[in-house]
Amino acid sequence: MSRRHELTDEEWALLQPLLPPDPPRGGRWRDHRTVVSAILFRERTGITWRDLPERFGPWKTVYQRKRRWAIDGTWTRICDALRIDCDAEEGEDWTVSVDSSSIRAHPHAAGACHIPALDHPKKGKPQRTNRAAGSASDGPGAG
């Protein structure tokens, strides 16, 4: 029985042949199933690497294995193999939809823009205006 966000036996049966050979037992290495479950857990929950539950082992081990598999092409092989069952009409050209509720925008993407006309010509600061006249102030008492 697997926990939420972890590999089921059926999922593991699909992935296991696509991974490199398991590391030797008894060493400091985690088995691949635990590491893949940890990677999927992190991706599905959005937590930081350091917040991985202890049952997955050291977070750095999981991170390094994910990175190693990205570099050596393991993840590409997995995606290619699992794509075999994709919609025949769409083939390899999948359409991906990204929803703004799942992707954070950079704070500068919130619509705030710089308006040069409001800047002071020499200092780059906004001009003070005379509230009554609505014009730029030349200093105290001007207006």
N, C-alpha and C positions, 0 to 999 in steps of 0.2 A: 504494500500500500504506500502510495506517495503522498506527500503533503501538497498543499496548494502551491502552485507555481513551480513545482518540481516535475521531473520527467516521470511519466508512467512507464510501465514495462513495455507497452506497445511502442511508445515513442523511442525508448532506448533501443529496442530491437531494430528500428529504422536507422538510428544514428550510429550505433556502435561500429558497424563495418566501415563507416566513412571516416572514422577517426584513426590517428596513428596508433600503433600498438600501445597497450597500457604500460605505464611505467612499472619498474620492478616493485614487488610487494615488500613491505617492511622498511622501506626507506622513508624519507620525508615527503615523498610525493603523494598527492591525493589521487584516487582513481578518477578516470575520465568522467564517469557518470556523476560523481559528486561535483566535479568542476563545472560540467555542462549545466547541471541543475542550478548551481550558484550563479552562473552567468545569466541563465534565463530568469532566475529570481530577481537579479539586479535590474535586468532590462525591463521586466514586466512591472516592477514596483517603483523604479526610478530612484532608488536609494543610492547613496554614495558607496564607493568600494569599501571604505572603512566601516560602514554600517552593516555589512553582510553578517547574518546570524552566525554564531560560533559553530553551528553544526556543519557548515561548509568548510571549516578550517580557516587558515590564515587568508585574509583578503588579498594579500599581495601574491600568494600562490595562484589564486583564481585570476587576478588581473594579468599576471605574467603569462599564464597559459593561454588566455584569450588573445593577448597580444602576439604570442608566438604563432598561434594558429592563424591569425590574420596575416602575418608576414609570410608564412610558409604555404598559404593557399588552402588550408584545411577548411575554412569557412566558405570559400568559393566552391570547393568540391561538394560540401554539404548542400549549399543552396542549389547548385546545378542538379544534384541527384534528387532533391526533393521537388524541384520544379517539373519533373517528368509528369506529374499528375495535374499540372496546371491546365486551365481551359485551353482547348485545342485552337480555338479562334484567336485567342490573345497570344499564344505561344510564349516566346521568351520576352516579348515586349509588354511587360506588366504595367498596369496603371496603378500608381500609388497616390493615395489621397492623404493629405496632411491637414489636420484640423487645428485651428488656433487654440483650442482648449487643451491640446496635448503638447504644443511647442511654445516655449516661452519666447516672447519677443524681447529684443534688447531694449533697455529703458529709453534710448534715443529714438526708437521706432514708435513712440507713443504720440507722434504728431507735432511735438514741439519743434518749432523752426526758428532760425535766426533771421531777424529782420534788420538788415543793415541800416535802413533809414532811421531807426530809433537810436543808433549808436552816436555817441559824441564823436566828432571828426578826429580828435586827437587822442583821446584816452580810451575809446572803445566802450564807454559807459553810456547808459541811456541818458538822454537829456531830461532835465527837470522842466516841467511846464508850469506856467502861471495858470492856476485853476480858473480864474475868472476870464482871462483873455484866451486861454487855450493855446498860447504860443510859448516858444522857448524862452526861458528866463535868462537874462544877462547877469543876474546876481541879485543880492538882497535889495529890495526896494524898487527893482525894475518892474515895469509892467504896464 
